[in-house]
Amino acid sequence: MSTAVIAVGRMKEKPYRQMADEYLKRLQRYGKYEEIEIPDLAEPVNTSPAIEEQIKEKEGAAILQRIRPGDHVIAMTIPGKAYDSPGLSERLTALRSAGASRIVFVIGGSLGLGRNVLDRADEEMTMSRMTFPHQLARVMLLEQLYRSEKIAAGERYHK
């Protein structure tokens, strides 16, 4: 069983990179976890909705190249389903029990995810109705995956 986090954009700021690396290291004891970064495309200064859609579709095409046919894809979106930590743990355990070979979480770029990725997604999930910087959102997701694994293993975690 493996899990991947596909994210648009590079983690440029050192504190975020260090936190993400720490959670990825901790997660390895529970299975194969990987982080896949997709280059983000430059957004023109005077953009339009049509140009923004083109950018999301191009970023989406790069994301879709990293998704395998049997993957269970969870798109991170603001209107997605919200879980508490035990609920996320239960959901991931259920997916693994149902035979999902790889669970893939997808975090879009600053414009969000393109329709092509949302159409491929098996479900949508949110961490909050609030908007967070993408680097912070990635760290938060990795932390919640770590917490989820601890819950599933029956280990102590902070509430």
N, C-alpha and C positions, 0 to 999 in steps of 0.2 A: 504494500500500500504506500502510495506516495502522495504528496501534496505540493502544489506549486502556487506561488504568488507571482502573477504577471502584472507588471506595473509600467505605465508609460512615464518616461523621464528617469534621469539618473539622480541618485542621492548625492548631492554635491556638498552638503554641509556635514562636517565631520561628526558632530554629536548625534545626528540622526543615523548616520552610517554605523557608528559604534553601537548604538542601541539595537539597530536591526541585526547587525552581525551577532550580537550577544544572544538575542532571541533565536536566531537561526541555529546557533551553536547548541543552545539548550534543547531545541526541538529535535535535534538529531538522535537523541536517545529514545525517541518515540517512533521513529520511522524516517523515511527519506523526505526531507523538505528542501525545496529549492526556490530561489528568487530569480526571476527572469526580467531584465530591464529592456524595455522597448524604447528606442529614441523618440523623443517628442519632436514634433514639427514646429517650426517657428510660426507664430501667429502674426500676420501683418498688422501694422498700426491701424490702418483704416480698414477694418474687416467688415464683412457682411455675414448675415446668417448662411448664405449659400457657401461662402468660403469656409466658414466654421464647420459646416457639414462635410465639405470636402476634406478638411484636415482630420476630422473624426473618422471618416471612412478610410483614409490612408493609414492612420494609426491603427484602426481596427483591422485592416488587412494584415499589418505586421503582427498584431496580436494573434489573429486566427492562424497564422503560419506556425505558431508555437503550441497550438491546441491540437491534441490528438483526437481521432474519431471516438474513442471510448471514454474520453474525459467527462467528468461531471463538472460543468462550469457554473461558477457562482459570480455574477457580476455585482460589483460593489456600486450601488446607486443610492441616492438620497431617498427615493420613494420605496426602496426595497424592504423586505421583511426585517423587522428588528428582533434580535434574540438577546436574552440575558446570557450570562456566561454558562450556567448549567444547560440552558436550552441549546446553545451552540454546540456544546459538548455532546448532547443527546443527538442533535441533527447529524453531526459528523460521524458519530458511532453508527447511526442508522444507515447512512450512506455506505459506510465501509461494510456493514453487515449485508447490505443489499448487493455487494459485489462491485462497487465503483473501483476501478483500477487506479485512477488518479483523480483527486479533487483539485480543481484549479480556481483560484480566486483571481479576479481581474479588477485592477484599479486603473481607471482611465486617466487621461491627461487633464490639463486645466479646463478644457472644454467639455470633458465628460467622455462617455463611450458612444461610439457610432452605432447606428441601427444594425449594422452587420454583426457586431459583437453581441448586442442585446438579443438579436434573433437567434444566435447560437447558444446563448446562455440557457441553462436548465432552470435557473432561479436567480432572483435578485435579493441582495442582502444590504442592509444599511447598518452603520455603527451609530448613526445619529441623524436627526433631521438637520443638524447644523453642518456647515461646510468647514472642512479642515484643510490645511496645506497638504499636498499629496505626500510629502515626505513623512509628515506626522501621521497621516492616515495609514501609511504602510507600517510604521512602527506599532501603531495601535492594533492593527490587524494581527501582526506577528505576536504581540503580547497576548491577545485574546486566543490565538491558536495555541500558544504555550499553556495558558490557563485552562483551556479546553482539554488538552492532553492530560494535565495534572488531575483534573476532575474525573476524566474517563478512567485514569489509572487508580483512582481512589486515594490520591495523595492530597495532602493538606495544601490549601491555597487561601490567600487572603480574601476576605469578603468585603 
